[in-house]
Amino acid sequence: MKFLTISTVKDVYYTLPQAEKAKLDAASTEFLFNFKKKMGDKLHFYSSPKGLISIGEYGSLEEYYQSLQQSPRAAAGYMNYDCIPLIEIDEKAIQAYLANAKAGK
């Protein structure tokens, strides 16, 4: 199962003392690099003005949701996630649909 995830930090996070944020930032960044190493080509990260965007392939919905809560920042409750399941498009099915549409079926 593939998912597109937009991760953002909750506003309350920015009210934490600088030292606490620095620890969470370092631990969360280390977690992300190790998680990416573990997932290999099944996980890709992108940066955007909307937040950290990832596209990952997981064995199950449960595995995906568990992965969202593993980073120290998320475990502390400071993350928001917008989760979108992705479905790969079958090119043969599209071609059959177009052929039927053109034939008026």
C-alpha positions in Angstrom: 0.0 0.0 0.0 1.4 3.4 -1.0 0.7 6.6 0.9 1.4 10.3 0.4 1.9 12.0 3.7 2.2 15.7 4.5 3.7 16.2 7.9 3.6 19.5 9.7 4.6 20.6 13.2 1.8 21.7 15.5 2.0 25.4 16.5 2.3 24.6 20.2 5.7 23.0 19.4 7.2 26.5 18.8 6.3 27.5 22.4 8.6 24.9 23.9 11.9 26.0 25.4 14.7 26.1 22.8 16.7 23.3 24.5 13.8 20.9 24.4 13.0 21.7 20.7 16.7 21.2 19.8 16.7 17.7 21.5 13.5 16.7 19.7 14.7 18.1 16.4 17.9 16.2 16.6 16.3 13.0 17.7 13.5 13.2 15.0 16.0 14.0 12.3 18.2 11.0 13.3 15.0 8.8 13.4 14.0 9.9 9.8 17.5 9.1 8.4 17.5 5.7 10.0 13.9 5.0 9.0 14.8 6.0 5.4 17.8 3.6 5.5 15.5 0.8 6.8 12.8 1.4 4.1 15.3 2.0 1.2 13.6 2.6 -2.1 10.1 2.2 -0.6 10.2 5.7 1.0 11.0 9.1 -0.5 11.0 12.5 1.3 10.4 15.9 -0.3 10.4 19.4 1.3 7.7 21.9 0.5 6.2 25.1 1.9 3.3 22.8 3.2 5.7 20.7 5.2 7.6 17.5 4.8 6.1 15.3 2.1 6.7 11.6 1.9 5.6 8.8 -0.4 6.1 5.4 1.1 5.1 1.8 0.4 4.0 -0.2 3.5 2.9 -3.8 4.0 -0.3 -2.8 5.7 -2.4 0.1 7.0 -1.4 -0.8 10.5 2.3 -0.7 9.6 1.8 2.7 8.0 0.1 4.2 11.0 2.6 2.8 13.4 5.4 4.4 11.4 3.8 7.8 11.8 4.1 7.7 15.6 7.7 6.5 15.8 9.6 9.8 15.5 10.3 11.4 18.9 8.5 14.6 17.8 5.4 12.6 16.8 5.5 10.4 19.9 5.5 13.6 22.0 2.3 14.7 20.2 3.7 17.6 18.2 2.9 16.4 14.6 0.0 16.7 12.3 -0.4 14.3 9.4 -2.5 14.6 6.2 -2.6 11.0 4.9 -3.6 10.1 1.3 -3.7 6.5 0.1 -2.4 6.1 -3.4 -3.5 3.6 -6.0 -1.4 2.8 -9.0 -3.1 3.2 -12.3 -3.3 0.2 -14.5 -2.4 1.3 -18.0 -4.1 -1.6 -19.7 -7.4 -0.8 -17.8 -7.1 2.9 -19.0 -6.5 1.8 -22.6 -9.5 -0.6 -22.4 -11.7 2.2 -21.0 -10.6 4.6 -23.7 -11.3 2.0 -26.5 -14.8 1.4 -25.0 -15.5 5.1 -24.7 -14.4 5.8 -28.3 -16.6 2.9 -29.5 -19.6 4.4 -27.6 -20.0 1.4 -25.2 
